[in-house]
Amino acid sequence: MDDYEKIKLFNIKLIYVNSLFKIRDFNNEEKKLIIDKINRAETRNRVEWFYHCLLRDGDRFLKEVQYISPIKGIKKHKM
């Protein structure tokens, strides 16, 4: 993936995260989880899938996502 594609994907992630945070109020734990999961998405389709799952299932989807194990080799960023 070249730099242009990475920038496009990053902008798509920002758009979807901002949209989610405008639609409903999340607590800080949920916000961190959403940002973490969307940040791990490697394609636009995956970002859109996560976004639509959150819109459709909301809290239930977030509870299920919390139990997905982190990808090995990726360090967590402090927020």
mmJSON file of the N, C-alpha and C atoms, coordinates in Angstrom:
{"data_MODEL":{"atom_site":{
"group_PDB":["ATOM","ATOM","ATOM","ATOM","ATOM","ATOM","ATOM","ATOM","ATOM","ATOM","ATOM","ATOM","ATOM","ATOM","ATOM","ATOM","ATOM","ATOM","ATOM","ATOM","ATOM","ATOM","ATOM","ATOM","ATOM","ATOM","ATOM","ATOM","ATOM","ATOM","ATOM","ATOM","ATOM","ATOM","ATOM","ATOM","ATOM","ATOM","ATOM","ATOM","ATOM","ATOM","ATOM","ATOM","ATOM","ATOM","ATOM","ATOM","ATOM","ATOM","ATOM","ATOM","ATOM","ATOM","ATOM","ATOM","ATOM","ATOM","ATOM","ATOM","ATOM","ATOM","ATOM","ATOM","ATOM","ATOM","ATOM","ATOM","ATOM","ATOM","ATOM","ATOM","ATOM","ATOM","ATOM","ATOM","ATOM","ATOM","ATOM","ATOM","ATOM","ATOM","ATOM","ATOM","ATOM","ATOM","ATOM","ATOM","ATOM","ATOM","ATOM","ATOM","ATOM","ATOM","ATOM","ATOM","ATOM","ATOM","ATOM","ATOM","ATOM","ATOM","ATOM","ATOM","ATOM","ATOM","ATOM","ATOM","ATOM","ATOM","ATOM","ATOM","ATOM","ATOM","ATOM","ATOM","ATOM","ATOM","ATOM","ATOM","ATOM","ATOM","ATOM","ATOM","ATOM","ATOM","ATOM","ATOM","ATOM","ATOM","ATOM","ATOM","ATOM","ATOM","ATOM","ATOM","ATOM","ATOM","ATOM","ATOM","ATOM","ATOM","ATOM","ATOM","ATOM","ATOM","ATOM","ATOM","ATOM","ATOM","ATOM","ATOM","ATOM","ATOM","ATOM","ATOM","ATOM","ATOM","ATOM","ATOM","ATOM","ATOM","ATOM","ATOM","ATOM","ATOM","ATOM","ATOM","ATOM","ATOM","ATOM","ATOM","ATOM","ATOM","ATOM","ATOM","ATOM","ATOM","ATOM","ATOM","ATOM","ATOM","ATOM","ATOM","ATOM","ATOM","ATOM","ATOM","ATOM","ATOM","ATOM","ATOM","ATOM","ATOM","ATOM","ATOM","ATOM","ATOM","ATOM","ATOM","ATOM","ATOM","ATOM","ATOM","ATOM","ATOM","ATOM","ATOM","ATOM","ATOM","ATOM","ATOM","ATOM","ATOM","ATOM","ATOM","ATOM","ATOM","ATOM","ATOM","ATOM","ATOM","ATOM","ATOM","ATOM","ATOM","ATOM","ATOM","ATOM","ATOM","ATOM","ATOM","ATOM","ATOM","ATOM","ATOM","ATOM"],
"id":[1,2,3,4,5,6,7,8,9,10,11,12,13,14,15,16,17,18,19,20,21,22,23,24,25,26,27,28,29,30,31,32,33,34,35,36,37,38,39,40,41,42,43,44,45,46,47,48,49,50,51,52,53,54,55,56,57,58,59,60,61,62,63,64,65,66,67,68,69,70,71,72,73,74,75,76,77,78,79,80,81,82,83,84,85,86,87,88,89,90,91,92,93,94,95,96,97,98,99,100,101,102,103,104,105,106,107,108,109,110,111,112,113,114,115,116,117,118,119,120,121,122,123,124,125,126,127,128,129,130,131,132,133,134,135,136,137,138,139,140,141,142,143,144,145,146,147,148,149,150,151,152,153,154,155,156,157,158,159,160,161,162,163,164,165,166,167,168,169,170,171,172,173,174,175,176,177,178,179,180,181,182,183,184,185,186,187,188,189,190,191,192,193,194,195,196,197,198,199,200,201,202,203,204,205,206,207,208,209,210,211,212,213,214,215,216,217,218,219,220,221,222,223,224,225,226,227,228,229,230,231,232,233,234,235,236,237],
"type_symbol":["N","C","C","N","C","C","N","C","C","N","C","C","N","C","C","N","C","C","N","C","C","N","C","C","N","C","C","N","C","C","N","C","C","N","C","C","N","C","C","N","C","C","N","C","C","N","C","C","N","C","C","N","C","C","N","C","C","N","C","C","N","C","C","N","C","C","N","C","C","N","C","C","N","C","C","N","C","C","N","C","C","N","C","C","N","C","C","N","C","C","N","C","C","N","C","C","N","C","C","N","C","C","N","C","C","N","C","C","N","C","C","N","C","C","N","C","C","N","C","C","N","C","C","N","C","C","N","C","C","N","C","C","N","C","C","N","C","C","N","C","C","N","C","C","N","C","C","N","C","C","N","C","C","N","C","C","N","C","C","N","C","C","N","C","C","N","C","C","N","C","C","N","C","C","N","C","C","N","C","C","N","C","C","N","C","C","N","C","C","N","C","C","N","C","C","N","C","C","N","C","C","N","C","C","N","C","C","N","C","C","N","C","C","N","C","C","N","C","C","N","C","C","N","C","C","N","C","C","N","C","C","N","C","C","N","C","C"],
"label_atom_id":["N","CA","C","N","CA","C","N","CA","C","N","CA","C","N","CA","C","N","CA","C","N","CA","C","N","CA","C","N","CA","C","N","CA","C","N","CA","C","N","CA","C","N","CA","C","N","CA","C","N","CA","C","N","CA","C","N","CA","C","N","CA","C","N","CA","C","N","CA","C","N","CA","C","N","CA","C","N","CA","C","N","CA","C","N","CA","C","N","CA","C","N","CA","C","N","CA","C","N","CA","C","N","CA","C","N","CA","C","N","CA","C","N","CA","C","N","CA","C","N","CA","C","N","CA","C","N","CA","C","N","CA","C","N","CA","C","N","CA","C","N","CA","C","N","CA","C","N","CA","C","N","CA","C","N","CA","C","N","CA","C","N","CA","C","N","CA","C","N","CA","C","N","CA","C","N","CA","C","N","CA","C","N","CA","C","N","CA","C","N","CA","C","N","CA","C","N","CA","C","N","CA","C","N","CA","C","N","CA","C","N","CA","C","N","CA","C","N","CA","C","N","CA","C","N","CA","C","N","CA","C","N","CA","C","N","CA","C","N","CA","C","N","CA","C","N","CA","C","N","CA","C","N","CA","C","N","CA","C","N","CA","C","N","CA","C","N","CA","C","N","CA","C","N","CA","C"],
"label_alt_id":[null,null,null,null,null,null,null,null,null,null,null,null,null,null,null,null,null,null,null,null,null,null,null,null,null,null,null,null,null,null,null,null,null,null,null,null,null,null,null,null,null,null,null,null,null,null,null,null,null,null,null,null,null,null,null,null,null,null,null,null,null,null,null,null,null,null,null,null,null,null,null,null,null,null,null,null,null,null,null,null,null,null,null,null,null,null,null,null,null,null,null,null,null,null,null,null,null,null,null,null,null,null,null,null,null,null,null,null,null,null,null,null,null,null,null,null,null,null,null,null,null,null,null,null,null,null,null,null,null,null,null,null,null,null,null,null,null,null,null,null,null,null,null,null,null,null,null,null,null,null,null,null,null,null,null,null,null,null,null,null,null,null,null,null,null,null,null,null,null,null,null,null,null,null,null,null,null,null,null,null,null,null,null,null,null,null,null,null,null,null,null,null,null,null,null,null,null,null,null,null,null,null,null,null,null,null,null,null,null,null,null,null,null,null,null,null,null,null,null,null,null,null,null,null,null,null,null,null,null,null,null,null,null,null,null,null,null],
"label_comp_id":["MET","MET","MET","ASP","ASP","ASP","ASP","ASP","ASP","TYR","TYR","TYR","GLU","GLU","GLU","LYS","LYS","LYS","ILE","ILE","ILE","LYS","LYS","LYS","LEU","LEU","LEU","PHE","PHE","PHE","ASN","ASN","ASN","ILE","ILE","ILE","LYS","LYS","LYS","LEU","LEU","LEU","ILE","ILE","ILE","TYR","TYR","TYR","VAL","VAL","VAL","ASN","ASN","ASN","SER","SER","SER","LEU","LEU","LEU","PHE","PHE","PHE","LYS","LYS","LYS","ILE","ILE","ILE","ARG","ARG","ARG","ASP","ASP","ASP","PHE","PHE","PHE","ASN","ASN","ASN","ASN","ASN","ASN","GLU","GLU","GLU","GLU","GLU","GLU","LYS","LYS","LYS","LYS","LYS","LYS","LEU","LEU","LEU","ILE","ILE","ILE","ILE","ILE","ILE","ASP","ASP","ASP","LYS","LYS","LYS","ILE","ILE","ILE","ASN","ASN","ASN","ARG","ARG","ARG","ALA","ALA","ALA","GLU","GLU","GLU","THR","THR","THR","ARG","ARG","ARG","ASN","ASN","ASN","ARG","ARG","ARG","VAL","VAL","VAL","GLU","GLU","GLU","TRP","TRP","TRP","PHE","PHE","PHE","TYR","TYR","TYR","HIS","HIS","HIS","CYS","CYS","CYS","LEU","LEU","LEU","LEU","LEU","LEU","ARG","ARG","ARG","ASP","ASP","ASP","GLY","GLY","GLY","ASP","ASP","ASP","ARG","ARG","ARG","PHE","PHE","PHE","LEU","LEU","LEU","LYS","LYS","LYS","GLU","GLU","GLU","VAL","VAL","VAL","GLN","GLN","GLN","TYR","TYR","TYR","ILE","ILE","ILE","SER","SER","SER","PRO","PRO","PRO","ILE","ILE","ILE","LYS","LYS","LYS","GLY","GLY","GLY","ILE","ILE","ILE","LYS","LYS","LYS","LYS","LYS","LYS","HIS","HIS","HIS","LYS","LYS","LYS","MET","MET","MET"],
"label_asym_id":["A","A","A","A","A","A","A","A","A","A","A","A","A","A","A","A","A","A","A","A","A","A","A","A","A","A","A","A","A","A","A","A","A","A","A","A","A","A","A","A","A","A","A","A","A","A","A","A","A","A","A","A","A","A","A","A","A","A","A","A","A","A","A","A","A","A","A","A","A","A","A","A","A","A","A","A","A","A","A","A","A","A","A","A","A","A","A","A","A","A","A","A","A","A","A","A","A","A","A","A","A","A","A","A","A","A","A","A","A","A","A","A","A","A","A","A","A","A","A","A","A","A","A","A","A","A","A","A","A","A","A","A","A","A","A","A","A","A","A","A","A","A","A","A","A","A","A","A","A","A","A","A","A","A","A","A","A","A","A","A","A","A","A","A","A","A","A","A","A","A","A","A","A","A","A","A","A","A","A","A","A","A","A","A","A","A","A","A","A","A","A","A","A","A","A","A","A","A","A","A","A","A","A","A","A","A","A","A","A","A","A","A","A","A","A","A","A","A","A","A","A","A","A","A","A","A","A","A","A","A","A","A","A","A","A","A","A"],
"label_entity_id":["1","1","1","1","1","1","1","1","1","1","1","1","1","1","1","1","1","1","1","1","1","1","1","1","1","1","1","1","1","1","1","1","1","1","1","1","1","1","1","1","1","1","1","1","1","1","1","1","1","1","1","1","1","1","1","1","1","1","1","1","1","1","1","1","1","1","1","1","1","1","1","1","1","1","1","1","1","1","1","1","1","1","1","1","1","1","1","1","1","1","1","1","1","1","1","1","1","1","1","1","1","1","1","1","1","1","1","1","1","1","1","1","1","1","1","1","1","1","1","1","1","1","1","1","1","1","1","1","1","1","1","1","1","1","1","1","1","1","1","1","1","1","1","1","1","1","1","1","1","1","1","1","1","1","1","1","1","1","1","1","1","1","1","1","1","1","1","1","1","1","1","1","1","1","1","1","1","1","1","1","1","1","1","1","1","1","1","1","1","1","1","1","1","1","1","1","1","1","1","1","1","1","1","1","1","1","1","1","1","1","1","1","1","1","1","1","1","1","1","1","1","1","1","1","1","1","1","1","1","1","1","1","1","1","1","1","1"],
"label_seq_id":[1,1,1,2,2,2,3,3,3,4,4,4,5,5,5,6,6,6,7,7,7,8,8,8,9,9,9,10,10,10,11,11,11,12,12,12,13,13,13,14,14,14,15,15,15,16,16,16,17,17,17,18,18,18,19,19,19,20,20,20,21,21,21,22,22,22,23,23,23,24,24,24,25,25,25,26,26,26,27,27,27,28,28,28,29,29,29,30,30,30,31,31,31,32,32,32,33,33,33,34,34,34,35,35,35,36,36,36,37,37,37,38,38,38,39,39,39,40,40,40,41,41,41,42,42,42,43,43,43,44,44,44,45,45,45,46,46,46,47,47,47,48,48,48,49,49,49,50,50,50,51,51,51,52,52,52,53,53,53,54,54,54,55,55,55,56,56,56,57,57,57,58,58,58,59,59,59,60,60,60,61,61,61,62,62,62,63,63,63,64,64,64,65,65,65,66,66,66,67,67,67,68,68,68,69,69,69,70,70,70,71,71,71,72,72,72,73,73,73,74,74,74,75,75,75,76,76,76,77,77,77,78,78,78,79,79,79],
"pdbx_PDB_ins_code":[null,null,null,null,null,null,null,null,null,null,null,null,null,null,null,null,null,null,null,null,null,null,null,null,null,null,null,null,null,null,null,null,null,null,null,null,null,null,null,null,null,null,null,null,null,null,null,null,null,null,null,null,null,null,null,null,null,null,null,null,null,null,null,null,null,null,null,null,null,null,null,null,null,null,null,null,null,null,null,null,null,null,null,null,null,null,null,null,null,null,null,null,null,null,null,null,null,null,null,null,null,null,null,null,null,null,null,null,null,null,null,null,null,null,null,null,null,null,null,null,null,null,null,null,null,null,null,null,null,null,null,null,null,null,null,null,null,null,null,null,null,null,null,null,null,null,null,null,null,null,null,null,null,null,null,null,null,null,null,null,null,null,null,null,null,null,null,null,null,null,null,null,null,null,null,null,null,null,null,null,null,null,null,null,null,null,null,null,null,null,null,null,null,null,null,null,null,null,null,null,null,null,null,null,null,null,null,null,null,null,null,null,null,null,null,null,null,null,null,null,null,null,null,null,null,null,null,null,null,null,null,null,null,null,null,null,null],
"Cartn_x":[0.852,0.0,0.899,0.691,1.523,0.999,1.748,1.407,0.04,-0.28,-1.571,-2.725,-2.608,-3.649,-3.755,-2.627,-2.644,-3.347,-3.085,-3.719,-5.222,-5.614,-7.041,-7.734,-7.116,-7.7,-7.787,-6.757,-6.77,-7.916,-8.11,-9.198,-10.568,-10.706,-11.96,-12.232,-11.207,-11.354,-11.794,-11.193,-11.568,-13.023,-13.451,-14.833,-15.814,-15.553,-16.47,-16.452,-15.291,-15.22,-15.954,-15.711,-16.391,-17.898,-18.313,-19.744,-20.364,-19.687,-20.193,-20.311,-19.317,-19.316,-20.361,-20.768,-21.831,-23.209,-23.338,-24.635,-25.075,-24.161,-24.541,-23.378,-23.744,-22.743,-22.186,-20.887,-20.196,-19.382,-19.193,-18.301,-16.859,-15.907,-14.502,-13.994,-14.424,-14.012,-14.498,-15.747,-16.308,-15.593,-15.283,-14.566,-13.2,-12.489,-11.171,-11.292,-12.298,-12.513,-12.839,-13.704,-14.08,-12.873,-12.116,-10.932,-9.928,-9.725,-8.774,-9.192,-10.459,-10.923,-10.933,-11.357,-11.352,-9.926,-9.042,-7.65,-6.988,-7.423,-6.849,-7.352,-8.432,-8.987,-7.986,-7.822,-6.837,-7.457,-8.792,-9.472,-10.679,-11.129,-12.319,-13.539,-13.635,-14.779,-14.867,-13.735,-13.715,-14.145,-13.718,-14.126,-15.637,-16.156,-17.593,-18.383,-17.872,-18.549,-18.67,-17.577,-17.582,-18.566,-18.557,-19.446,-20.91,-21.268,-22.656,-23.085,-22.173,-22.489,-22.783,-22.013,-22.263,-23.593,-23.927,-25.209,-26.372,-26.233,-27.315,-27.476,-26.376,-26.464,-25.997,-25.3,-24.9,-24.169,-24.76,-24.115,-23.785,-24.677,-24.431,-23.179,-23.015,-21.848,-20.573,-20.61,-19.42,-19.013,-19.977,-19.649,-18.993,-19.454,-18.854,-17.457,-17.261,-15.97,-14.905,-15.286,-14.313,-13.569,-14.183,-13.574,-12.715,-12.63,-11.76,-10.327,-9.472,-8.098,-7.33,-6.391,-5.6,-4.681,-4.335,-3.438,-2.027,-1.34,0.02,0.948,1.866,2.863,2.457,1.236,0.799,0.803,1.505,1.578,0.379,-0.136,-1.225,-0.685,-1.427,-1.058,-1.772,-1.093,-1.74,-2.592,-3.756,-4.665,-4.72],
"Cartn_y":[-1.169,0.0,1.233,2.101,3.301,4.374,5.465,6.521,7.137,7.301,7.881,7.014,5.72,4.795,4.796,4.881,4.932,6.19,7.308,8.565,8.502,7.932,7.78,6.921,5.811,4.924,5.625,6.359,7.096,8.109,8.833,9.809,9.143,7.986,7.236,6.836,6.381,5.996,7.191,8.352,9.559,9.932,9.841,10.187,9.286,7.986,7.055,7.189,7.386,7.557,8.833,9.923,11.176,11.043,10.35,10.129,9.334,8.282,7.48,8.308,9.124,9.899,11.012,11.457,12.454,11.81,10.57,9.897,9.593,9.08,8.769,8.978,9.091,9.301,7.963,7.837,6.656,7.06,6.13,6.435,6.293,6.658,6.656,5.269,4.246,2.868,2.472,2.791,2.461,3.222,4.489,5.287,4.689,4.29,3.671,2.387,1.587,0.331,0.571,1.527,1.849,2.322,3.235,3.757,2.642,1.796,0.69,-0.261,-0.645,-1.609,-1.009,0.227,0.854,1.094,1.419,1.648,0.384,-0.784,-2.046,-2.468,-1.866,-2.234,-1.896,-2.815,-2.623,-2.247,-2.258,-1.873,-1.004,-0.287,0.542,-0.32,-1.473,-2.349,-2.79,-3.058,-3.49,-2.346,-1.137,0.028,0.213,0.127,0.286,-0.816,-2.043,-3.158,-2.886,-2.466,-2.181,-1.058,-0.017,1.132,0.695,-0.076,-0.499,-1.486,-2.322,-3.226,-2.428,-1.385,-0.546,0.178,0.648,1.33,0.37,-0.834,-1.815,-2.421,-2.876,-3.636,-2.887,-1.795,-0.935,-1.603,-1.523,-2.009,-3.49,-4.289,-5.732,-6.015,-5.311,-5.507,-5.098,-3.988,-3.543,-4.561,-5.165,-6.166,-7.385,-7.782,-8.931,-8.601,-7.392,-6.982,-6.908,-6.607,-6.502,-7.807,-8.919,-10.217,-10.728,-9.979,-10.365,-10.076,-11.073,-10.896,-9.939,-9.19,-8.263,-9.008,-8.333,-8.906,-8.908,-10.019,-10.121,-9.179,-8.59,-7.734,-6.28,-5.946,-4.558,-4.012,-2.924,-2.32,-1.391,-1.366,-0.461,0.944,1.915,3.317,3.875,4.702,5.357,6.5,6.659,7.722,8.803],
"Cartn_z":[0.0,0.0,0.0,-0.96,-1.034,-0.076,0.036,0.988,0.71,-0.556,-0.923,-0.423,-0.593,-0.138,1.388,2.066,3.536,4.033,3.372,3.76,3.508,2.379,2.083,3.136,3.503,4.502,5.857,6.222,7.484,7.5,6.412,6.334,6.418,5.807,5.885,7.332,8.014,9.426,10.263,10.026,10.763,10.528,9.289,8.95,9.69,9.674,10.321,11.843,12.43,13.884,14.297,13.602,13.924,13.761,12.732,12.502,13.647,14.082,15.197,16.467,16.736,17.972,17.939,16.753,16.645,16.816,16.364,16.391,17.817,18.629,20.011,20.967,22.219,23.264,23.727,23.672,24.169,25.388,26.32,27.435,26.945,27.792,27.367,26.993,27.742,27.419,26.029,25.72,24.407,23.3,23.55,22.554,22.248,23.293,23.097,22.292,22.613,21.907,20.433,20.165,18.786,17.998,18.567,17.878,17.62,18.617,18.477,17.354,17.339,16.334,14.936,14.799,13.471,13.008,13.927,13.565,13.017,13.475,13.002,11.626,11.177,9.872,8.772,7.85,6.785,5.45,5.379,4.14,4.459,3.447,3.6,3.907,3.273,3.5,4.955,5.564,6.964,7.888,7.582,8.37,8.258,7.048,6.827,7.522,7.495,8.163,9.662,10.276,11.707,12.021,11.221,11.405,11.352,10.342,10.181,11.266,11.713,12.827,14.094,14.328,15.501,15.399,14.214,14.039,14.239,13.731,13.778,15.166,15.769,17.013,18.253,18.069,19.174,20.311,21.509,22.736,22.682,22.12,22.048,21.223,20.126,19.272,20.001,20.729,21.472,22.525,23.202,24.215,23.587,22.408,21.722,21.233,20.75,20.196,21.284,22.516,23.604,23.815,23.477,23.74,22.591,21.51,20.407,20.829,20.715,21.185,20.273,20.838,20.038,19.072,18.014,17.016,17.591,17.453,17.985,17.224,17.95,17.328,17.233,17.637,17.59,19.008,19.184,20.508,20.697,21.911,22.224,22.413,21.904,22.06,23.274,24.023,25.154,24.635,25.256,24.84,25.877],
"occupancy":[1.0,1.0,1.0,1.0,1.0,1.0,1.0,1.0,1.0,1.0,1.0,1.0,1.0,1.0,1.0,1.0,1.0,1.0,1.0,1.0,1.0,1.0,1.0,1.0,1.0,1.0,1.0,1.0,1.0,1.0,1.0,1.0,1.0,1.0,1.0,1.0,1.0,1.0,1.0,1.0,1.0,1.0,1.0,1.0,1.0,1.0,1.0,1.0,1.0,1.0,1.0,1.0,1.0,1.0,1.0,1.0,1.0,1.0,1.0,1.0,1.0,1.0,1.0,1.0,1.0,1.0,1.0,1.0,1.0,1.0,1.0,1.0,1.0,1.0,1.0,1.0,1.0,1.0,1.0,1.0,1.0,1.0,1.0,1.0,1.0,1.0,1.0,1.0,1.0,1.0,1.0,1.0,1.0,1.0,1.0,1.0,1.0,1.0,1.0,1.0,1.0,1.0,1.0,1.0,1.0,1.0,1.0,1.0,1.0,1.0,1.0,1.0,1.0,1.0,1.0,1.0,1.0,1.0,1.0,1.0,1.0,1.0,1.0,1.0,1.0,1.0,1.0,1.0,1.0,1.0,1.0,1.0,1.0,1.0,1.0,1.0,1.0,1.0,1.0,1.0,1.0,1.0,1.0,1.0,1.0,1.0,1.0,1.0,1.0,1.0,1.0,1.0,1.0,1.0,1.0,1.0,1.0,1.0,1.0,1.0,1.0,1.0,1.0,1.0,1.0,1.0,1.0,1.0,1.0,1.0,1.0,1.0,1.0,1.0,1.0,1.0,1.0,1.0,1.0,1.0,1.0,1.0,1.0,1.0,1.0,1.0,1.0,1.0,1.0,1.0,1.0,1.0,1.0,1.0,1.0,1.0,1.0,1.0,1.0,1.0,1.0,1.0,1.0,1.0,1.0,1.0,1.0,1.0,1.0,1.0,1.0,1.0,1.0,1.0,1.0,1.0,1.0,1.0,1.0,1.0,1.0,1.0,1.0,1.0,1.0,1.0,1.0,1.0,1.0,1.0,1.0,1.0,1.0,1.0,1.0,1.0,1.0],
"B_iso_or_equiv":[0.0,0.0,0.0,0.0,0.0,0.0,0.0,0.0,0.0,0.0,0.0,0.0,0.0,0.0,0.0,0.0,0.0,0.0,0.0,0.0,0.0,0.0,0.0,0.0,0.0,0.0,0.0,0.0,0.0,0.0,0.0,0.0,0.0,0.0,0.0,0.0,0.0,0.0,0.0,0.0,0.0,0.0,0.0,0.0,0.0,0.0,0.0,0.0,0.0,0.0,0.0,0.0,0.0,0.0,0.0,0.0,0.0,0.0,0.0,0.0,0.0,0.0,0.0,0.0,0.0,0.0,0.0,0.0,0.0,0.0,0.0,0.0,0.0,0.0,0.0,0.0,0.0,0.0,0.0,0.0,0.0,0.0,0.0,0.0,0.0,0.0,0.0,0.0,0.0,0.0,0.0,0.0,0.0,0.0,0.0,0.0,0.0,0.0,0.0,0.0,0.0,0.0,0.0,0.0,0.0,0.0,0.0,0.0,0.0,0.0,0.0,0.0,0.0,0.0,0.0,0.0,0.0,0.0,0.0,0.0,0.0,0.0,0.0,0.0,0.0,0.0,0.0,0.0,0.0,0.0,0.0,0.0,0.0,0.0,0.0,0.0,0.0,0.0,0.0,0.0,0.0,0.0,0.0,0.0,0.0,0.0,0.0,0.0,0.0,0.0,0.0,0.0,0.0,0.0,0.0,0.0,0.0,0.0,0.0,0.0,0.0,0.0,0.0,0.0,0.0,0.0,0.0,0.0,0.0,0.0,0.0,0.0,0.0,0.0,0.0,0.0,0.0,0.0,0.0,0.0,0.0,0.0,0.0,0.0,0.0,0.0,0.0,0.0,0.0,0.0,0.0,0.0,0.0,0.0,0.0,0.0,0.0,0.0,0.0,0.0,0.0,0.0,0.0,0.0,0.0,0.0,0.0,0.0,0.0,0.0,0.0,0.0,0.0,0.0,0.0,0.0,0.0,0.0,0.0,0.0,0.0,0.0,0.0,0.0,0.0,0.0,0.0,0.0,0.0,0.0,0.0,0.0,0.0,0.0,0.0,0.0,0.0],
"pdbx_formal_charge":[null,null,null,null,null,null,null,null,null,null,null,null,null,null,null,null,null,null,null,null,null,null,null,null,null,null,null,null,null,null,null,null,null,null,null,null,null,null,null,null,null,null,null,null,null,null,null,null,null,null,null,null,null,null,null,null,null,null,null,null,null,null,null,null,null,null,null,null,null,null,null,null,null,null,null,null,null,null,null,null,null,null,null,null,null,null,null,null,null,null,null,null,null,null,null,null,null,null,null,null,null,null,null,null,null,null,null,null,null,null,null,null,null,null,null,null,null,null,null,null,null,null,null,null,null,null,null,null,null,null,null,null,null,null,null,null,null,null,null,null,null,null,null,null,null,null,null,null,null,null,null,null,null,null,null,null,null,null,null,null,null,null,null,null,null,null,null,null,null,null,null,null,null,null,null,null,null,null,null,null,null,null,null,null,null,null,null,null,null,null,null,null,null,null,null,null,null,null,null,null,null,null,null,null,null,null,null,null,null,null,null,null,null,null,null,null,null,null,null,null,null,null,null,null,null,null,null,null,null,null,null,null,null,null,null,null,null],
"auth_seq_id":[1,1,1,2,2,2,3,3,3,4,4,4,5,5,5,6,6,6,7,7,7,8,8,8,9,9,9,10,10,10,11,11,11,12,12,12,13,13,13,14,14,14,15,15,15,16,16,16,17,17,17,18,18,18,19,19,19,20,20,20,21,21,21,22,22,22,23,23,23,24,24,24,25,25,25,26,26,26,27,27,27,28,28,28,29,29,29,30,30,30,31,31,31,32,32,32,33,33,33,34,34,34,35,35,35,36,36,36,37,37,37,38,38,38,39,39,39,40,40,40,41,41,41,42,42,42,43,43,43,44,44,44,45,45,45,46,46,46,47,47,47,48,48,48,49,49,49,50,50,50,51,51,51,52,52,52,53,53,53,54,54,54,55,55,55,56,56,56,57,57,57,58,58,58,59,59,59,60,60,60,61,61,61,62,62,62,63,63,63,64,64,64,65,65,65,66,66,66,67,67,67,68,68,68,69,69,69,70,70,70,71,71,71,72,72,72,73,73,73,74,74,74,75,75,75,76,76,76,77,77,77,78,78,78,79,79,79],
"auth_comp_id":["MET","MET","MET","ASP","ASP","ASP","ASP","ASP","ASP","TYR","TYR","TYR","GLU","GLU","GLU","LYS","LYS","LYS","ILE","ILE","ILE","LYS","LYS","LYS","LEU","LEU","LEU","PHE","PHE","PHE","ASN","ASN","ASN","ILE","ILE","ILE","LYS","LYS","LYS","LEU","LEU","LEU","ILE","ILE","ILE","TYR","TYR","TYR","VAL","VAL","VAL","ASN","ASN","ASN","SER","SER","SER","LEU","LEU","LEU","PHE","PHE","PHE","LYS","LYS","LYS","ILE","ILE","ILE","ARG","ARG","ARG","ASP","ASP","ASP","PHE","PHE","PHE","ASN","ASN","ASN","ASN","ASN","ASN","GLU","GLU","GLU","GLU","GLU","GLU","LYS","LYS","LYS","LYS","LYS","LYS","LEU","LEU","LEU","ILE","ILE","ILE","ILE","ILE","ILE","ASP","ASP","ASP","LYS","LYS","LYS","ILE","ILE","ILE","ASN","ASN","ASN","ARG","ARG","ARG","ALA","ALA","ALA","GLU","GLU","GLU","THR","THR","THR","ARG","ARG","ARG","ASN","ASN","ASN","ARG","ARG","ARG","VAL","VAL","VAL","GLU","GLU","GLU","TRP","TRP","TRP","PHE","PHE","PHE","TYR","TYR","TYR","HIS","HIS","HIS","CYS","CYS","CYS","LEU","LEU","LEU","LEU","LEU","LEU","ARG","ARG","ARG","ASP","ASP","ASP","GLY","GLY","GLY","ASP","ASP","ASP","ARG","ARG","ARG","PHE","PHE","PHE","LEU","LEU","LEU","LYS","LYS","LYS","GLU","GLU","GLU","VAL","VAL","VAL","GLN","GLN","GLN","TYR","TYR","TYR","ILE","ILE","ILE","SER","SER","SER","PRO","PRO","PRO","ILE","ILE","ILE","LYS","LYS","LYS","GLY","GLY","GLY","ILE","ILE","ILE","LYS","LYS","LYS","LYS","LYS","LYS","HIS","HIS","HIS","LYS","LYS","LYS","MET","MET","MET"],
"auth_asym_id":["A","A","A","A","A","A","A","A","A","A","A","A","A","A","A","A","A","A","A","A","A","A","A","A","A","A","A","A","A","A","A","A","A","A","A","A","A","A","A","A","A","A","A","A","A","A","A","A","A","A","A","A","A","A","A","A","A","A","A","A","A","A","A","A","A","A","A","A","A","A","A","A","A","A","A","A","A","A","A","A","A","A","A","A","A","A","A","A","A","A","A","A","A","A","A","A","A","A","A","A","A","A","A","A","A","A","A","A","A","A","A","A","A","A","A","A","A","A","A","A","A","A","A","A","A","A","A","A","A","A","A","A","A","A","A","A","A","A","A","A","A","A","A","A","A","A","A","A","A","A","A","A","A","A","A","A","A","A","A","A","A","A","A","A","A","A","A","A","A","A","A","A","A","A","A","A","A","A","A","A","A","A","A","A","A","A","A","A","A","A","A","A","A","A","A","A","A","A","A","A","A","A","A","A","A","A","A","A","A","A","A","A","A","A","A","A","A","A","A","A","A","A","A","A","A","A","A","A","A","A","A","A","A","A","A","A","A"],
"auth_atom_id":["N","CA","C","N","CA","C","N","CA","C","N","CA","C","N","CA","C","N","CA","C","N","CA","C","N","CA","C","N","CA","C","N","CA","C","N","CA","C","N","CA","C","N","CA","C","N","CA","C","N","CA","C","N","CA","C","N","CA","C","N","CA","C","N","CA","C","N","CA","C","N","CA","C","N","CA","C","N","CA","C","N","CA","C","N","CA","C","N","CA","C","N","CA","C","N","CA","C","N","CA","C","N","CA","C","N","CA","C","N","CA","C","N","CA","C","N","CA","C","N","CA","C","N","CA","C","N","CA","C","N","CA","C","N","CA","C","N","CA","C","N","CA","C","N","CA","C","N","CA","C","N","CA","C","N","CA","C","N","CA","C","N","CA","C","N","CA","C","N","CA","C","N","CA","C","N","CA","C","N","CA","C","N","CA","C","N","CA","C","N","CA","C","N","CA","C","N","CA","C","N","CA","C","N","CA","C","N","CA","C","N","CA","C","N","CA","C","N","CA","C","N","CA","C","N","CA","C","N","CA","C","N","CA","C","N","CA","C","N","CA","C","N","CA","C","N","CA","C","N","CA","C","N","CA","C","N","CA","C","N","CA","C","N","CA","C","N","CA","C","N","CA","C","N","CA","C"],
"pdbx_PDB_model_num":[1,1,1,1,1,1,1,1,1,1,1,1,1,1,1,1,1,1,1,1,1,1,1,1,1,1,1,1,1,1,1,1,1,1,1,1,1,1,1,1,1,1,1,1,1,1,1,1,1,1,1,1,1,1,1,1,1,1,1,1,1,1,1,1,1,1,1,1,1,1,1,1,1,1,1,1,1,1,1,1,1,1,1,1,1,1,1,1,1,1,1,1,1,1,1,1,1,1,1,1,1,1,1,1,1,1,1,1,1,1,1,1,1,1,1,1,1,1,1,1,1,1,1,1,1,1,1,1,1,1,1,1,1,1,1,1,1,1,1,1,1,1,1,1,1,1,1,1,1,1,1,1,1,1,1,1,1,1,1,1,1,1,1,1,1,1,1,1,1,1,1,1,1,1,1,1,1,1,1,1,1,1,1,1,1,1,1,1,1,1,1,1,1,1,1,1,1,1,1,1,1,1,1,1,1,1,1,1,1,1,1,1,1,1,1,1,1,1,1,1,1,1,1,1,1,1,1,1,1,1,1,1,1,1,1,1,1]
}}}
